[in-house]
Amino acid sequence: MSIPLYHTFFCPSIRGWGKQLNELFLEVGKCVSGESEFTVDVISSSIDTARMELDEINGRLSSYEYILNNKHKLLDKLKDNCSQLIKWTEEFDTDTFEQRKDIVNQLIKIVKVGRGYNIEIEFHDDYKPFILN
């Protein structure tokens, strides 16, 4: 299984901030024993900053995962619709009138006929990308 591109982008940042956070926690131990050159307030502030940065990165990562998941679902739906259209084109010539009518009903949402035989056809959203392009 390949690693998603967004993971390769975020992982170095997460590792960097995680490493910094671990070092800060080690510094807390030094501070308690009086061996640190930093005050408790400075270390605490640095820990808060590192945690906020990690939370922000994790939030963006979750957001990108959600977007990517939705794009995969959309792509799967497009593939299914394309397969259905191909199936209909292969069977249309040999189908009965009723079967053809069912196919047309699944493709076309509405037909408007105006004066002078002006005809407007609106297709169902699932098939617009294949028909109108």
C-alpha positions as CSV (number, residue, x, y, z in Angstrom):
1,M,0.0,0.0,0.0
2,S,1.4,3.4,-0.9
3,I,1.6,6.3,1.5
4,P,-0.8,9.2,0.5
5,L,1.0,12.4,-0.7
6,Y,-0.5,14.5,2.1
7,H,1.1,12.1,4.7
8,T,4.6,12.7,3.2
9,F,3.9,16.4,3.4
10,F,2.7,16.5,7.0
11,C,4.8,13.7,8.6
12,P,8.0,15.6,8.8
13,S,6.2,18.5,10.5
14,I,4.5,16.2,12.9
15,R,7.7,14.4,13.7
16,G,9.5,17.7,14.2
17,W,6.9,19.1,16.6
18,G,6.6,15.8,18.3
19,K,10.4,15.7,18.9
20,Q,10.4,19.2,20.2
21,L,7.5,18.4,22.5
22,N,9.4,15.4,23.9
23,E,12.5,17.5,24.5
24,L,10.4,20.1,26.3
25,F,9.0,17.4,28.6
26,L,12.5,16.3,29.3
27,E,13.4,19.9,30.1
28,V,10.5,19.9,32.6
29,G,12.3,17.2,34.6
30,K,15.5,19.3,34.6
31,C,13.5,22.3,35.7
32,V,12.0,20.5,38.6
33,S,15.4,19.3,39.7
34,G,16.9,22.8,39.3
35,E,19.2,21.8,36.4
36,S,17.4,23.7,33.6
37,E,18.4,27.2,32.4
38,F,14.7,27.9,31.5
39,T,11.9,28.9,33.8
40,V,8.8,26.9,34.3
41,D,6.8,29.6,32.5
42,V,9.0,29.5,29.4
43,I,8.8,25.7,29.2
44,S,5.1,25.7,29.8
45,S,4.6,28.3,27.1
46,S,6.8,26.3,24.6
47,I,4.8,23.1,25.4
48,D,1.5,24.9,24.7
49,T,2.8,26.3,21.4
50,A,4.1,22.9,20.3
51,R,0.7,21.3,21.3
52,M,-1.3,23.9,19.4
53,E,0.9,23.5,16.3
54,L,0.5,19.7,16.4
55,D,-3.3,20.1,16.9
56,E,-3.4,22.4,13.9
57,I,-1.4,20.0,11.7
58,N,-3.6,17.1,12.8
59,G,-6.7,19.1,12.1
60,R,-5.5,19.9,8.6
61,L,-4.5,16.3,8.0
62,S,-8.0,15.1,9.1
63,S,-9.6,17.7,6.8
64,Y,-7.5,16.5,3.8
65,E,-8.4,12.9,4.6
66,Y,-12.1,13.7,4.6
67,I,-11.8,15.6,1.3
68,L,-9.8,12.8,-0.3
69,N,-12.3,10.2,0.9
70,N,-15.2,12.2,-0.6
71,K,-13.3,12.4,-3.9
72,H,-12.9,8.7,-3.9
73,K,-16.6,8.2,-3.4
74,L,-17.4,10.6,-6.2
75,L,-14.9,8.9,-8.5
76,D,-16.5,5.5,-7.7
77,K,-20.0,6.9,-8.5
78,L,-18.7,8.3,-11.8
79,K,-17.2,5.0,-12.7
80,D,-20.5,3.2,-11.9
81,N,-22.4,5.8,-14.0
82,C,-20.0,5.4,-16.9
83,S,-20.3,1.6,-16.8
84,Q,-24.1,1.9,-16.8
85,L,-24.0,4.2,-19.9
86,I,-21.7,1.8,-21.7
87,K,-24.1,-1.0,-20.9
88,W,-27.1,0.9,-22.2
89,T,-25.3,1.8,-25.4
90,E,-24.4,-1.8,-26.0
91,E,-28.0,-3.0,-25.3
92,F,-30.1,-0.2,-26.8
93,D,-30.4,-1.5,-30.3
94,T,-31.7,-4.9,-29.2
95,D,-33.9,-3.6,-26.3
96,T,-37.7,-3.4,-26.5
97,F,-39.5,-0.1,-26.7
98,E,-40.3,-0.3,-23.0
99,Q,-36.7,-0.9,-22.1
100,R,-35.6,2.0,-24.3
101,K,-38.1,4.2,-22.7
102,D,-36.8,3.2,-19.2
103,I,-33.2,4.1,-20.3
104,V,-34.3,7.5,-21.6
105,N,-36.3,8.2,-18.4
106,Q,-33.2,7.5,-16.4
107,L,-31.1,9.9,-18.5
108,I,-33.5,12.7,-19.0
109,K,-35.0,14.7,-16.1
110,I,-37.3,17.0,-18.0
111,V,-38.2,18.0,-21.6
112,K,-39.6,21.4,-22.3
113,V,-41.3,22.2,-25.6
114,G,-41.8,25.9,-26.3
115,R,-43.2,28.0,-29.1
116,G,-41.7,27.3,-32.5
117,Y,-40.9,23.8,-31.4
118,N,-38.1,25.1,-29.2
119,I,-37.0,22.1,-27.2
120,E,-35.0,22.1,-24.0
121,I,-33.8,18.9,-22.5
122,E,-32.5,18.7,-18.9
123,F,-30.5,15.6,-18.0
124,H,-30.2,14.0,-14.6
125,D,-27.2,15.3,-12.7
126,D,-25.5,11.8,-12.6
127,Y,-25.2,11.7,-16.3
128,K,-24.6,15.3,-17.3
129,P,-20.8,15.0,-17.3
130,F,-21.0,12.2,-19.9
131,I,-23.7,13.7,-22.1
132,L,-22.9,17.5,-22.1
133,N,-19.1,17.3,-22.6
